[in-house]
Amino acid sequence: MSDLFEDVILTENCLKEAQRAGITIRQVFEVITFGCPWVTDLGGLSFYYNGIEVLTCASCEYAIAVIDHGQDLSHQVAHAGNFVSLNRSFFHEALC
């Protein structure tokens, strides 16, 4: 997983939801690394990639929840105008 952003702690709730949905830990990190992020109403970050959404706290230190949207793209379309331009350097600076 060396090419993935791995500095996020997966909470117990996140792991349970991922397991229940059949999502691997690698997929969770792929979503955080390659997904399109936006700020949620509660101030956290939401990452969406390949039908999977991962919700984190505002600092992206903890992954709180995982949602499998499957082939339903309405969630991504609904937030198309709300994407925040974030990249790996943002996370590196935020976590250091």
C-alpha positions as CSV (number, residue, x, y, z in Angstrom):
1,M,0.0,0.0,0.0
2,S,3.0,2.3,-0.3
3,D,1.3,4.4,-3.0
4,L,-1.7,5.1,-0.7
5,F,-2.3,7.8,1.9
6,E,-2.0,5.7,5.1
7,D,-1.9,8.3,7.9
8,V,-5.6,7.9,8.8
9,I,-6.8,5.9,11.8
10,L,-9.7,3.7,11.0
11,T,-12.2,3.7,13.9
12,E,-14.0,0.6,15.0
13,N,-17.2,1.8,13.5
14,C,-15.5,2.4,10.2
15,L,-14.0,-1.1,10.2
16,K,-17.4,-2.7,11.1
17,E,-19.2,-0.9,8.3
18,A,-16.5,-1.8,5.8
19,Q,-16.7,-5.4,6.8
20,R,-20.5,-5.5,6.7
21,A,-20.4,-4.0,3.1
22,G,-17.6,-6.3,1.9
23,I,-15.1,-3.4,1.5
24,T,-11.5,-4.1,2.1
25,I,-9.1,-1.9,4.2
26,R,-7.2,-1.3,1.0
27,Q,-10.3,0.0,-0.7
28,V,-10.9,2.4,2.2
29,F,-7.4,3.8,1.8
30,E,-7.9,4.0,-2.0
31,V,-11.0,6.1,-1.5
32,I,-9.1,8.5,0.8
33,T,-6.1,8.7,-1.5
34,F,-7.8,9.0,-4.9
35,G,-11.3,10.1,-4.0
36,C,-12.9,13.5,-4.5
37,P,-13.2,15.2,-1.2
38,W,-15.8,17.7,0.0
39,V,-16.6,19.3,3.4
40,T,-19.7,17.8,5.0
41,D,-22.4,19.8,6.8
42,L,-20.8,18.8,10.2
43,G,-17.4,20.0,9.2
44,G,-15.8,16.7,8.4
45,L,-14.5,15.5,5.1
46,S,-16.2,13.1,2.7
47,F,-14.2,11.2,0.1
48,Y,-16.0,9.4,-2.8
49,Y,-14.4,7.0,-5.2
50,N,-15.7,4.0,-7.2
51,G,-19.0,3.9,-5.5
52,I,-17.6,4.0,-1.9
53,E,-17.7,7.0,0.4
54,V,-15.5,7.4,3.5
55,L,-16.3,10.1,6.1
56,T,-13.5,11.5,8.2
57,C,-13.1,14.1,10.9
58,A,-12.2,17.6,9.7
59,S,-8.5,17.0,10.1
60,C,-8.7,13.7,8.2
61,E,-7.0,12.0,11.2
62,Y,-9.8,9.5,11.8
63,A,-12.0,7.6,9.3
64,I,-15.4,7.5,10.9
65,A,-17.7,5.8,8.5
66,V,-17.8,3.9,5.2
67,I,-20.8,3.8,2.9
68,D,-21.1,1.5,-0.2
69,H,-23.1,3.4,-2.8
70,G,-22.5,0.6,-5.4
71,Q,-23.5,1.7,-8.9
72,D,-25.7,4.6,-7.6
73,L,-24.0,7.8,-8.8
74,S,-26.7,10.2,-7.5
75,H,-24.6,10.9,-4.4
76,Q,-21.6,12.0,-6.5
77,V,-23.8,14.0,-8.9
78,A,-25.6,15.8,-6.0
79,H,-22.2,17.0,-4.6
80,A,-20.6,17.8,-8.0
81,G,-20.5,21.5,-7.3
82,N,-19.2,21.1,-3.7
83,F,-15.9,19.5,-4.4
84,V,-12.9,20.9,-2.5
85,S,-9.6,20.9,-4.2
86,L,-7.4,19.0,-1.8
87,N,-4.2,17.0,-2.6
88,R,-1.7,14.9,-0.7
89,S,0.4,17.9,0.2
90,F,-2.6,19.4,2.0
91,F,-2.9,16.2,4.1
92,H,0.8,16.0,4.8
93,E,0.9,19.7,6.0
94,A,-2.3,19.2,8.0
95,L,-1.1,16.1,9.8
96,C,2.5,17.3,10.4
